[in-house]
Amino acid sequence: MSFSFEVTDRIADAPGRAGVIHTPHGDIETPAFVVVGTKATVKAVLPETVSELGAQAVLANAYHLYLQPGSDLIDEAGGLGRFMNWPGPTFTDSGGFQVMSLGPGSARCWPWTPQASRTTT
């Protein structure tokens, strides 16, 4: 199955709309309640409870995941969803804000960041 978006309702005389994002891991009705799982966990909430609370997807930060637990552990677990014990859709943002804002010496840096020339891996 591929990704697609289906408009299910529109607001007359306004740009607002509701719809469904179809993903290989499940559908997300929009507008959606999406929780943030820093370092692949929603703090103080079990994965089963995330769904019970009405969340349709989990958002994670790619930079935080890169730092900890790291891509090797996530790969060993079978991917981010399995690592988190979350069967539904997941999103990751780039983590670019954290890379650029945390400054030199805050953590490992990718070679293309300004901090890389001043920070060792």
Secondary structure, DSSP 8 states (H G I E B T S, - for coil): ---EEEEEEE-TTSS-EEEEEEETTEEEEES--EEE-BTTB-TT--HHHHHHTT--EEEEEHHHHHHTT-HHHHHHHTSHHHHHT--S-EEEE--HHHHHHS-TTSS---TTSGGGGT---
